């Protein structure tokens, strides 16, 4: 794939030819190693030529030096998690093919990094890390690579396509957030702060959200969850800044966008309330989970039962969330019970929780769930939790 030269800024899908921060005579793919840092000249851009939404990580990770095809490089192994984040903000729909968003045919989304080249911090002789404290170290005022941050933001954030309406920065680290706010203020003097996680010019809103890295799985789940945690609150802050309905992810449906936001929110609350009554049966929870999947509030698929026994088929409704976690909702009984491959976070209103470690004989109902059934024998393949909730809404919120 040919490189694309930079003229002020480049927002064309493909590798970018830029040597502004490199010695004269440098070529694409060259590497600088100095003062405990490695900088790979491998800038690139993925997606729409005239993006409405620009999604930016900090710098290229280890995948950028791999032999993967260009379309597969950005956010490799983290795209489903990124889709959850963008979906929670209402920026993509539940049926969006996230891989297709990283091609030249994508009409709306653009993907890149604040520092277009790859940064690595030396952690041992000849070994470089691309995560951890790399971001804080790189943006520090005395950092040997701070000039790459300043140069890239001057070139790529100062001159944005007129089509851009939202810039999504991935990562909630305090110093990084504050440094970007100050930098955007220098590049766009009209930028004003909306809240702790968002600021805007007359035409563009800049927001900070959780990172999709597998290393931040627990934080991402907390950010997505419908509860009173600080991370869930940060998601709400961003939704408010984007002018989205203030309702939670679990209460997000594809309502008519032309309707006033307040009326739409009330309509959905009424729908949720009418779906459950004090005498609601467990089947109502399964029906609401199906509805959440259909409406895009929950990205998940139903898991078929590998057993033929009719009783086994009737016991549980089984599903796998987009992040790979599995759940089984008990079809019978009075309580709102389910099995989960993920533990409830602190603050989740669980009435009862029983943990089953991998070494414990598994519950027979989990035999059809790939992640939980384990290899052979009667041991779980991973830890599992049997949970009971007081209300179907609490159970639904946990699953979503």
Beta strands, then each sheet from edge to edge (+ up, - down):
strand 1: 4-5
strand 2: 14-17
strand 3: 31-34
strand 4: 37-40
strand 5: 44-47
strand 6: 53-57
strand 7: 109-113
strand 8: 118-124
strand 9: 127-129
strand 10: 166-170
strand 11: 192-195
strand 12: 198-200
strand 13: 205-209
strand 14: 300-302
strand 15: 316-321
strand 16: 326-330
strand 17: 336-340
strand 18: 352-356
strand 19: 384-389
sheet 1: 1+ 2+ 5- 7+ 6+ 10+ 13+ 12- 11+
sheet 2: 3+ 4- 8+ 9-
sheet 3: 14+ 15- 16+ 17- 19+ 18-
end
